[in-house]
Amino acid sequence: MTQSLSRAEDAVGRVSLWQGKAVQISPLSGGLTNENYLVETGDERYVMRLPGSSTELLSIDRGNEVYNARAAAGTGIGPKVLEHIPELNIMVLEFIEGPTMSAQTLQSEPMARRMAESFKRLHAAPRFLKDFDMFRLIEDYLRIVAEHGVRIPPDYRDRLPMVEEIERAVRVGALPSVSCHNDLLCENFIDDGHCLRIVDYELSGNNDACFDLGNTAQEAGFDDQLRTILCEAYFGRPDAQQLARMNLFALMSDVGWTLWGAIQARISTLDFDFTDYYTTRWNRAITVMDSDRFQAWLEEARHNDP
């Protein structure tokens, strides 16, 4: 028996939901921070989440996660939180029937429109417990990098003046903060046959809606056409300034998660190549920052700046 599975079996024994019942446990793929398990008791199926090691270094607040997950569940977009054991950070969630999405399955106009509808419902959730700001998170991550000797791309700090320029630009047309997911890997969407449900709220927080739009466009590999469709479907009309802000936030997803990946490369026990992950994201980010498109986005985002 692996150490992870043994840990999962110990956790199962602490959950009151299935006390006295025969259970079967099997690992679920896809998690890059947590260990996720399918727990079956007869005809009932549940998802059990266990936190990964040292995830506090990723600025993850488990109390915030549980609070926000419950709020998201109230919209019908997030899975129901069925049990939470705070001293162990064990969370038992509704199992959502349906296929898990991928970049390939999301890259179509109908899917972009369905994603926009899911975001509108999620963003109407009761206000989340804490705020999320990628620019401040980068500052936090850089402190962690310095304190723990984490290796990051050698030119990362050289680009920080450009990050400051992005922040000034996106603040011009800033939207009122709403309940955002902020970590929209394609695998965090599940199609239940009616809508695209969204799981995993560990980095959720109140934020500008355009961050969710840009983040998901980046993760799903949307081209310019699909980005435009996603933005128009969300706002109900074309909006060049918000589209530019969305594209800048898409870039910031790569800039910020580069540091996340570098820290994970140092602390994670998961069998995943985090070095390749953060190197790929950083190379993509600097390619965009050195392009004419980047300057055009900055100008359009600042369009109404006097």
Short mmCIF file of the C-alpha atoms (twelve columns), coordinates in Angstrom:
data_MODEL
# 
_entry.id   MODEL 
# 
loop_
_atom_site.group_PDB 
_atom_site.id 
_atom_site.type_symbol 
_atom_site.label_atom_id 
_atom_site.label_alt_id 
_atom_site.label_comp_id 
_atom_site.label_asym_id 
_atom_site.label_seq_id 
_atom_site.Cartn_x 
_atom_site.Cartn_y 
_atom_site.Cartn_z 
_atom_site.pdbx_PDB_model_num 
ATOM 1   C CA . MET A 1   0.000   0.000  0.000   1 
ATOM 2   C CA . THR A 2   1.361   3.443  -0.908  1 
ATOM 3   C CA . GLN A 3   1.790   6.087  1.764   1 
ATOM 4   C CA . SER A 4   -0.844  8.273  0.049   1 
ATOM 5   C CA . LEU A 5   -3.442  5.524  -0.044  1 
ATOM 6   C CA . SER A 6   -2.743  4.673  3.589   1 
ATOM 7   C CA . ARG A 7   -3.276  8.333  4.451   1 
ATOM 8   C CA . ALA A 8   -6.544  8.314  2.512   1 
ATOM 9   C CA . GLU A 9   -7.774  5.227  4.349   1 
ATOM 10  C CA . ASP A 10  -6.968  6.881  7.663   1 
ATOM 11  C CA . ALA A 11  -8.920  9.948  6.548   1 
ATOM 12  C CA . VAL A 12  -11.909 7.857  5.470   1 
ATOM 13  C CA . GLY A 13  -12.159 6.529  8.994   1 
ATOM 14  C CA . ARG A 14  -12.640 10.074 10.314  1 
ATOM 15  C CA . VAL A 15  -15.622 10.908 8.099   1 
ATOM 16  C CA . SER A 16  -18.995 10.496 9.816   1 
ATOM 17  C CA . LEU A 17  -20.897 10.481 6.515   1 
ATOM 18  C CA . TRP A 18  -20.137 6.823  5.865   1 
ATOM 19  C CA . GLN A 19  -19.456 5.476  9.361   1 
ATOM 20  C CA . GLY A 20  -20.488 1.819  9.619   1 
ATOM 21  C CA . LYS A 21  -20.605 1.386  5.843   1 
ATOM 22  C CA . ALA A 22  -18.301 -0.581 3.588   1 
ATOM 23  C CA . VAL A 23  -16.317 1.828  1.440   1 
ATOM 24  C CA . GLN A 24  -14.071 1.588  -1.602  1 
ATOM 25  C CA . ILE A 25  -11.369 4.197  -2.247  1 
ATOM 26  C CA . SER A 26  -9.650  4.997  -5.526  1 
ATOM 27  C CA . PRO A 27  -7.446  7.970  -6.463  1 
ATOM 28  C CA . LEU A 28  -8.721  10.607 -8.866  1 
ATOM 29  C CA . SER A 29  -6.300  12.155 -11.338 1 
ATOM 30  C CA . GLY A 30  -5.843  15.820 -12.101 1 
ATOM 31  C CA . GLY A 31  -4.980  17.461 -8.774  1 
ATOM 32  C CA . LEU A 32  -1.709  19.426 -8.692  1 
ATOM 33  C CA . THR A 33  -1.974  20.596 -5.078  1 
ATOM 34  C CA . ASN A 34  -4.209  18.098 -3.294  1 
ATOM 35  C CA . GLU A 35  -4.883  14.383 -3.233  1 
ATOM 36  C CA . ASN A 36  -8.382  13.639 -4.506  1 
ATOM 37  C CA . TYR A 37  -10.170 10.330 -4.009  1 
ATOM 38  C CA . LEU A 38  -13.380 8.733  -5.172  1 
ATOM 39  C CA . VAL A 39  -15.106 7.117  -2.198  1 
ATOM 40  C CA . GLU A 40  -17.909 4.664  -2.968  1 
ATOM 41  C CA . THR A 41  -20.403 3.313  -0.459  1 
ATOM 42  C CA . GLY A 42  -22.897 1.061  -2.207  1 
ATOM 43  C CA . ASP A 43  -24.560 3.193  -4.871  1 
ATOM 44  C CA . GLU A 44  -23.326 6.478  -3.386  1 
ATOM 45  C CA . ARG A 45  -20.196 8.227  -4.654  1 
ATOM 46  C CA . TYR A 46  -18.278 11.085 -3.075  1 
ATOM 47  C CA . VAL A 47  -15.076 13.046 -3.639  1 
ATOM 48  C CA . MET A 48  -12.687 13.335 -0.695  1 
ATOM 49  C CA . ARG A 49  -9.961  15.986 -0.823  1 
ATOM 50  C CA . LEU A 50  -6.801  15.869 1.277   1 
ATOM 51  C CA . PRO A 51  -4.369  18.812 1.238   1 
ATOM 52  C CA . GLY A 52  -0.911  18.381 -0.214  1 
ATOM 53  C CA . SER A 53  2.181   18.891 1.924   1 
ATOM 54  C CA . SER A 54  3.387   22.439 2.720   1 
ATOM 55  C CA . THR A 55  0.596   24.047 0.691   1 
ATOM 56  C CA . GLU A 56  0.598   26.987 3.107   1 
ATOM 57  C CA . LEU A 57  3.675   28.125 1.144   1 
ATOM 58  C CA . LEU A 58  1.344   28.554 -1.855  1 
ATOM 59  C CA . SER A 59  -0.753  31.089 0.109   1 
ATOM 60  C CA . ILE A 60  -3.677  28.671 0.311   1 
ATOM 61  C CA . ASP A 61  -6.102  29.344 3.154   1 
ATOM 62  C CA . ARG A 62  -8.172  26.229 3.835   1 
ATOM 63  C CA . GLY A 63  -10.807 28.080 5.845   1 
ATOM 64  C CA . ASN A 64  -11.274 30.450 2.924   1 
ATOM 65  C CA . GLU A 65  -11.540 27.477 0.557   1 
ATOM 66  C CA . VAL A 66  -14.321 25.777 2.520   1 
ATOM 67  C CA . TYR A 67  -16.300 29.000 3.011   1 
ATOM 68  C CA . ASN A 68  -16.087 29.834 -0.694  1 
ATOM 69  C CA . ALA A 69  -16.835 26.285 -1.823  1 
ATOM 70  C CA . ARG A 70  -20.083 26.402 0.142   1 
ATOM 71  C CA . ALA A 71  -20.976 29.768 -1.358  1 
ATOM 72  C CA . ALA A 72  -20.239 28.495 -4.885  1 
ATOM 73  C CA . ALA A 73  -22.341 25.390 -4.251  1 
ATOM 74  C CA . GLY A 74  -25.302 27.648 -3.515  1 
ATOM 75  C CA . THR A 75  -25.226 28.858 -7.123  1 
ATOM 76  C CA . GLY A 76  -25.467 25.314 -8.501  1 
ATOM 77  C CA . ILE A 77  -22.057 25.701 -10.156 1 
ATOM 78  C CA . GLY A 78  -19.825 24.347 -7.387  1 
ATOM 79  C CA . PRO A 79  -20.232 20.883 -5.857  1 
ATOM 80  C CA . LYS A 80  -21.980 20.605 -2.493  1 
ATOM 81  C CA . VAL A 81  -19.722 20.424 0.563   1 
ATOM 82  C CA . LEU A 82  -21.074 17.406 2.429   1 
ATOM 83  C CA . GLU A 83  -18.618 17.257 5.334   1 
ATOM 84  C CA . HIS A 84  -15.563 19.139 6.529   1 
ATOM 85  C CA . ILE A 85  -13.117 18.064 9.222   1 
ATOM 86  C CA . PRO A 86  -11.211 21.276 9.958   1 
ATOM 87  C CA . GLU A 87  -8.456  19.844 12.142  1 
ATOM 88  C CA . LEU A 88  -7.355  17.608 9.245   1 
ATOM 89  C CA . ASN A 89  -8.549  19.837 6.385   1 
ATOM 90  C CA . ILE A 90  -10.520 16.910 4.983   1 
ATOM 91  C CA . MET A 91  -13.369 17.927 2.717   1 
ATOM 92  C CA . VAL A 92  -16.031 15.591 1.334   1 
ATOM 93  C CA . LEU A 93  -17.792 16.861 -1.768  1 
ATOM 94  C CA . GLU A 94  -20.637 15.929 -4.034  1 
ATOM 95  C CA . PHE A 95  -19.524 13.682 -6.890  1 
ATOM 96  C CA . ILE A 96  -20.582 15.323 -10.164 1 
ATOM 97  C CA . GLU A 97  -21.606 12.880 -12.855 1 
ATOM 98  C CA . GLY A 98  -20.245 13.798 -16.265 1 
ATOM 99  C CA . PRO A 99  -17.054 14.142 -18.291 1 
ATOM 100 C CA . THR A 100 -14.155 16.226 -17.047 1 
ATOM 101 C CA . MET A 101 -13.218 18.857 -19.588 1 
ATOM 102 C CA . SER A 102 -9.907  19.407 -21.376 1 
ATOM 103 C CA . ALA A 103 -8.511  22.125 -23.627 1 
ATOM 104 C CA . GLN A 104 -9.612  20.085 -26.625 1 
ATOM 105 C CA . THR A 105 -13.221 19.699 -25.456 1 
ATOM 106 C CA . LEU A 106 -13.550 23.379 -24.481 1 
ATOM 107 C CA . GLN A 107 -12.247 24.883 -27.721 1 
ATOM 108 C CA . SER A 108 -15.507 25.650 -29.505 1 
ATOM 109 C CA . GLU A 109 -17.957 28.557 -29.681 1 
ATOM 110 C CA . PRO A 110 -20.770 26.668 -27.894 1 
ATOM 111 C CA . MET A 111 -18.426 25.725 -25.052 1 
ATOM 112 C CA . ALA A 112 -17.125 29.294 -24.740 1 
ATOM 113 C CA . ARG A 113 -20.708 30.485 -24.381 1 
ATOM 114 C CA . ARG A 114 -21.479 27.811 -21.785 1 
ATOM 115 C CA . MET A 115 -18.361 28.817 -19.843 1 
ATOM 116 C CA . ALA A 116 -19.572 32.429 -19.842 1 
ATOM 117 C CA . GLU A 117 -22.951 31.344 -18.438 1 
ATOM 118 C CA . SER A 118 -21.258 29.360 -15.669 1 
ATOM 119 C CA . PHE A 119 -19.119 32.370 -14.784 1 
ATOM 120 C CA . LYS A 120 -22.144 34.657 -14.607 1 
ATOM 121 C CA . ARG A 121 -23.781 32.278 -12.148 1 
ATOM 122 C CA . LEU A 122 -20.620 31.824 -10.085 1 
ATOM 123 C CA . HIS A 123 -19.920 35.549 -9.986  1 
ATOM 124 C CA . ALA A 124 -23.418 36.100 -8.589  1 
ATOM 125 C CA . ALA A 125 -22.554 33.963 -5.536  1 
ATOM 126 C CA . PRO A 126 -22.583 35.533 -2.082  1 
ATOM 127 C CA . ARG A 127 -19.370 37.431 -1.526  1 
ATOM 128 C CA . PHE A 128 -16.431 35.147 -0.798  1 
ATOM 129 C CA . LEU A 129 -14.520 35.296 2.466   1 
ATOM 130 C CA . LYS A 130 -11.314 36.934 1.199   1 
ATOM 131 C CA . ASP A 131 -10.076 38.885 -1.798  1 
ATOM 132 C CA . PHE A 132 -7.708  37.630 -4.499  1 
ATOM 133 C CA . ASP A 133 -5.283  39.890 -6.349  1 
ATOM 134 C CA . MET A 134 -2.675  38.290 -8.602  1 
ATOM 135 C CA . PHE A 135 -0.382  41.315 -8.329  1 
ATOM 136 C CA . ARG A 136 -0.282  41.050 -4.522  1 
ATOM 137 C CA . LEU A 137 0.016   37.262 -4.721  1 
ATOM 138 C CA . ILE A 138 3.141   37.640 -6.861  1 
ATOM 139 C CA . GLU A 139 4.639   39.830 -4.136  1 
ATOM 140 C CA . ASP A 140 3.812   37.143 -1.553  1 
ATOM 141 C CA . TYR A 141 5.299   34.410 -3.729  1 
ATOM 142 C CA . LEU A 142 8.496   36.393 -4.274  1 
ATOM 143 C CA . ARG A 143 8.915   36.672 -0.499  1 
ATOM 144 C CA . ILE A 144 8.485   32.898 -0.198  1 
ATOM 145 C CA . VAL A 145 10.959  32.380 -3.054  1 
ATOM 146 C CA . ALA A 146 13.557  34.505 -1.231  1 
ATOM 147 C CA . GLU A 147 12.952  32.903 2.169   1 
ATOM 148 C CA . HIS A 148 13.194  29.321 0.905   1 
ATOM 149 C CA . GLY A 149 15.781  29.673 -1.846  1 
ATOM 150 C CA . VAL A 150 13.351  28.652 -4.589  1 
ATOM 151 C CA . ARG A 151 14.809  28.673 -8.088  1 
ATOM 152 C CA . ILE A 152 12.884  30.866 -10.543 1 
ATOM 153 C CA . PRO A 153 13.642  32.001 -14.118 1 
ATOM 154 C CA . PRO A 154 16.750  34.219 -13.935 1 
ATOM 155 C CA . ASP A 155 15.080  37.093 -15.793 1 
ATOM 156 C CA . TYR A 156 11.835  37.029 -13.774 1 
ATOM 157 C CA . ARG A 157 12.553  40.101 -11.640 1 
ATOM 158 C CA . ASP A 158 13.733  42.007 -14.728 1 
ATOM 159 C CA . ARG A 159 10.158  41.864 -15.994 1 
ATOM 160 C CA . LEU A 160 8.528   43.246 -12.842 1 
ATOM 161 C CA . PRO A 161 8.363   46.821 -14.245 1 
ATOM 162 C CA . MET A 162 6.201   45.410 -17.059 1 
ATOM 163 C CA . VAL A 163 3.985   43.713 -14.470 1 
ATOM 164 C CA . GLU A 164 3.551   47.101 -12.792 1 
ATOM 165 C CA . GLU A 165 2.588   48.566 -16.170 1 
ATOM 166 C CA . ILE A 166 -0.024  45.834 -16.623 1 
ATOM 167 C CA . GLU A 167 -1.464  46.560 -13.190 1 
ATOM 168 C CA . ARG A 168 -1.813  50.276 -13.971 1 
ATOM 169 C CA . ALA A 169 -3.531  49.453 -17.274 1 
ATOM 170 C CA . VAL A 170 -6.082  46.954 -15.907 1 
ATOM 171 C CA . ARG A 171 -7.008  49.308 -13.050 1 
ATOM 172 C CA . VAL A 172 -8.371  51.877 -15.524 1 
ATOM 173 C CA . GLY A 173 -11.472 49.865 -16.469 1 
ATOM 174 C CA . ALA A 174 -11.623 47.820 -13.278 1 
ATOM 175 C CA . LEU A 175 -14.921 46.094 -12.496 1 
ATOM 176 C CA . PRO A 176 -16.475 45.701 -9.035  1 
ATOM 177 C CA . SER A 177 -15.018 42.582 -7.444  1 
ATOM 178 C CA . VAL A 178 -17.155 39.452 -7.486  1 
ATOM 179 C CA . SER A 179 -16.797 35.870 -6.270  1 
ATOM 180 C CA . CYS A 180 -14.146 34.433 -8.598  1 
ATOM 181 C CA . HIS A 181 -12.514 31.021 -8.945  1 
ATOM 182 C CA . ASN A 182 -9.070  32.305 -10.082 1 
ATOM 183 C CA . ASP A 183 -7.569  28.896 -10.964 1 
ATOM 184 C CA . LEU A 184 -9.494  27.663 -13.979 1 
ATOM 185 C CA . LEU A 185 -7.638  24.640 -15.233 1 
ATOM 186 C CA . CYS A 186 -9.688  22.930 -17.922 1 
ATOM 187 C CA . GLU A 187 -9.996  19.913 -15.635 1 
ATOM 188 C CA . ASN A 188 -11.864 22.067 -13.110 1 
ATOM 189 C CA . PHE A 189 -14.873 22.083 -15.457 1 
ATOM 190 C CA . ILE A 190 -17.247 19.112 -15.429 1 
ATOM 191 C CA . ASP A 191 -20.164 18.871 -17.856 1 
ATOM 192 C CA . ASP A 192 -23.155 17.497 -15.946 1 
ATOM 193 C CA . GLY A 193 -25.323 17.582 -19.066 1 
ATOM 194 C CA . HIS A 194 -27.035 20.821 -18.075 1 
ATOM 195 C CA . CYS A 195 -24.227 23.243 -17.338 1 
ATOM 196 C CA . LEU A 196 -20.488 23.345 -16.874 1 
ATOM 197 C CA . ARG A 197 -19.881 22.856 -13.156 1 
ATOM 198 C CA . ILE A 198 -16.693 24.255 -11.644 1 
ATOM 199 C CA . VAL A 199 -14.705 22.491 -8.903  1 
ATOM 200 C CA . ASP A 200 -11.672 23.255 -6.680  1 
ATOM 201 C CA . TYR A 201 -11.966 26.560 -4.800  1 
ATOM 202 C CA . GLU A 202 -8.645  26.636 -2.960  1 
ATOM 203 C CA . LEU A 203 -7.476  29.857 -4.673  1 
ATOM 204 C CA . SER A 204 -10.910 31.442 -4.945  1 
ATOM 205 C CA . GLY A 205 -11.610 34.955 -3.741  1 
ATOM 206 C CA . ASN A 206 -13.284 38.219 -4.632  1 
ATOM 207 C CA . ASN A 207 -11.699 39.559 -7.790  1 
ATOM 208 C CA . ASP A 208 -12.299 41.324 -11.088 1 
ATOM 209 C CA . ALA A 209 -14.441 39.094 -13.340 1 
ATOM 210 C CA . CYS A 210 -12.005 39.620 -16.212 1 
ATOM 211 C CA . PHE A 211 -9.391  37.649 -14.315 1 
ATOM 212 C CA . ASP A 212 -11.552 34.513 -14.489 1 
ATOM 213 C CA . LEU A 213 -12.232 35.136 -18.177 1 
ATOM 214 C CA . GLY A 214 -8.568  35.667 -19.000 1 
ATOM 215 C CA . ASN A 215 -7.350  32.835 -16.813 1 
ATOM 216 C CA . THR A 216 -9.679  30.303 -18.396 1 
ATOM 217 C CA . ALA A 217 -8.913  31.549 -21.916 1 
ATOM 218 C CA . GLN A 218 -5.218  30.987 -21.237 1 
ATOM 219 C CA . GLU A 219 -5.684  27.544 -19.708 1 
ATOM 220 C CA . ALA A 220 -7.962  26.390 -22.531 1 
ATOM 221 C CA . GLY A 221 -5.643  27.751 -25.225 1 
ATOM 222 C CA . PHE A 222 -8.316  30.007 -26.738 1 
ATOM 223 C CA . ASP A 223 -7.398  31.831 -29.932 1 
ATOM 224 C CA . ASP A 224 -8.431  35.442 -30.545 1 
ATOM 225 C CA . GLN A 225 -11.820 34.437 -31.945 1 
ATOM 226 C CA . LEU A 226 -12.786 32.300 -28.962 1 
ATOM 227 C CA . ARG A 227 -11.535 34.936 -26.541 1 
ATOM 228 C CA . THR A 228 -13.759 37.499 -28.254 1 
ATOM 229 C CA . ILE A 229 -16.753 35.126 -28.094 1 
ATOM 230 C CA . LEU A 230 -16.169 34.397 -24.401 1 
ATOM 231 C CA . CYS A 231 -15.922 38.088 -23.574 1 
ATOM 232 C CA . GLU A 232 -19.012 39.066 -25.606 1 
ATOM 233 C CA . ALA A 233 -21.044 36.179 -24.169 1 
ATOM 234 C CA . TYR A 234 -20.167 37.232 -20.633 1 
ATOM 235 C CA . PHE A 235 -20.857 40.955 -21.030 1 
ATOM 236 C CA . GLY A 236 -23.696 40.575 -23.534 1 
ATOM 237 C CA . ARG A 237 -22.034 42.927 -26.012 1 
ATOM 238 C CA . PRO A 238 -18.651 43.636 -27.606 1 
ATOM 239 C CA . ASP A 239 -16.344 45.550 -25.256 1 
ATOM 240 C CA . ALA A 240 -12.856 46.230 -26.574 1 
ATOM 241 C CA . GLN A 241 -11.552 47.582 -23.277 1 
ATOM 242 C CA . GLN A 242 -12.719 44.580 -21.242 1 
ATOM 243 C CA . LEU A 243 -11.396 42.201 -23.898 1 
ATOM 244 C CA . ALA A 244 -7.992  43.868 -23.607 1 
ATOM 245 C CA . ARG A 245 -8.132  43.621 -19.829 1 
ATOM 246 C CA . MET A 246 -9.108  39.958 -20.132 1 
ATOM 247 C CA . ASN A 247 -6.084  39.343 -22.380 1 
ATOM 248 C CA . LEU A 248 -3.768  41.099 -19.935 1 
ATOM 249 C CA . PHE A 249 -5.132  38.983 -17.096 1 
ATOM 250 C CA . ALA A 250 -4.553  35.900 -19.262 1 
ATOM 251 C CA . LEU A 251 -0.910  36.950 -19.486 1 
ATOM 252 C CA . MET A 252 -0.818  37.536 -15.722 1 
ATOM 253 C CA . SER A 253 -1.980  33.957 -15.188 1 
ATOM 254 C CA . ASP A 254 1.258   32.779 -16.766 1 
ATOM 255 C CA . VAL A 255 3.343   35.352 -14.890 1 
ATOM 256 C CA . GLY A 256 1.843   34.459 -11.505 1 
ATOM 257 C CA . TRP A 257 1.579   30.720 -11.879 1 
ATOM 258 C CA . THR A 258 5.216   30.624 -12.963 1 
ATOM 259 C CA . LEU A 259 6.099   31.346 -9.331  1 
ATOM 260 C CA . TRP A 260 3.470   28.877 -8.093  1 
ATOM 261 C CA . GLY A 261 5.076   26.189 -10.252 1 
ATOM 262 C CA . ALA A 262 8.578   27.072 -9.055  1 
ATOM 263 C CA . ILE A 263 7.509   26.768 -5.415  1 
ATOM 264 C CA . GLN A 264 5.749   23.484 -6.187  1 
ATOM 265 C CA . ALA A 265 8.942   22.187 -7.813  1 
ATOM 266 C CA . ARG A 266 10.603  22.731 -4.447  1 
ATOM 267 C CA . ILE A 267 7.944   21.389 -2.071  1 
ATOM 268 C CA . SER A 268 5.571   19.028 -3.883  1 
ATOM 269 C CA . THR A 269 5.639   15.253 -3.439  1 
ATOM 270 C CA . LEU A 270 3.381   14.690 -6.458  1 
ATOM 271 C CA . ASP A 271 4.754   12.863 -9.491  1 
ATOM 272 C CA . PHE A 272 4.616   15.876 -11.812 1 
ATOM 273 C CA . ASP A 273 7.264   17.871 -13.655 1 
ATOM 274 C CA . PHE A 274 6.708   21.300 -12.114 1 
ATOM 275 C CA . THR A 275 9.994   22.603 -13.525 1 
ATOM 276 C CA . ASP A 276 8.769   22.052 -17.069 1 
ATOM 277 C CA . TYR A 277 5.392   23.513 -16.059 1 
ATOM 278 C CA . TYR A 278 6.757   26.831 -14.834 1 
ATOM 279 C CA . THR A 279 9.412   27.089 -17.557 1 
ATOM 280 C CA . THR A 280 6.775   26.631 -20.257 1 
ATOM 281 C CA . ARG A 281 4.503   29.237 -18.683 1 
ATOM 282 C CA . TRP A 282 7.301   31.762 -18.315 1 
ATOM 283 C CA . ASN A 283 8.538   31.323 -21.884 1 
ATOM 284 C CA . ARG A 284 4.983   31.852 -23.134 1 
ATOM 285 C CA . ALA A 285 4.632   34.970 -20.983 1 
ATOM 286 C CA . ILE A 286 7.811   36.651 -22.192 1 
ATOM 287 C CA . THR A 287 6.906   35.861 -25.816 1 
ATOM 288 C CA . VAL A 288 3.657   37.772 -25.317 1 
ATOM 289 C CA . MET A 289 5.312   40.655 -23.429 1 
ATOM 290 C CA . ASP A 290 7.762   41.118 -26.304 1 
ATOM 291 C CA . SER A 291 4.999   41.187 -28.927 1 
ATOM 292 C CA . ASP A 292 3.123   44.044 -30.580 1 
ATOM 293 C CA . ARG A 293 -0.120  42.527 -29.246 1 
ATOM 294 C CA . PHE A 294 0.961   43.302 -25.712 1 
ATOM 295 C CA . GLN A 295 1.363   47.009 -26.423 1 
ATOM 296 C CA . ALA A 296 -1.999  47.078 -28.199 1 
ATOM 297 C CA . TRP A 297 -3.706  45.488 -25.183 1 
ATOM 298 C CA . LEU A 298 -2.135  48.034 -22.843 1 
ATOM 299 C CA . GLU A 299 -3.350  50.909 -25.008 1 
ATOM 300 C CA . GLU A 300 -6.895  49.540 -25.312 1 
ATOM 301 C CA . ALA A 301 -7.107  48.763 -21.570 1 
ATOM 302 C CA . ARG A 302 -6.086  52.358 -20.824 1 
ATOM 303 C CA . HIS A 303 -8.507  53.724 -23.395 1 
ATOM 304 C CA . ASN A 304 -10.575 55.817 -20.992 1 
ATOM 305 C CA . ASP A 305 -7.634  57.014 -18.924 1 
ATOM 306 C CA . PRO A 306 -7.556  60.831 -19.034 1 
# 
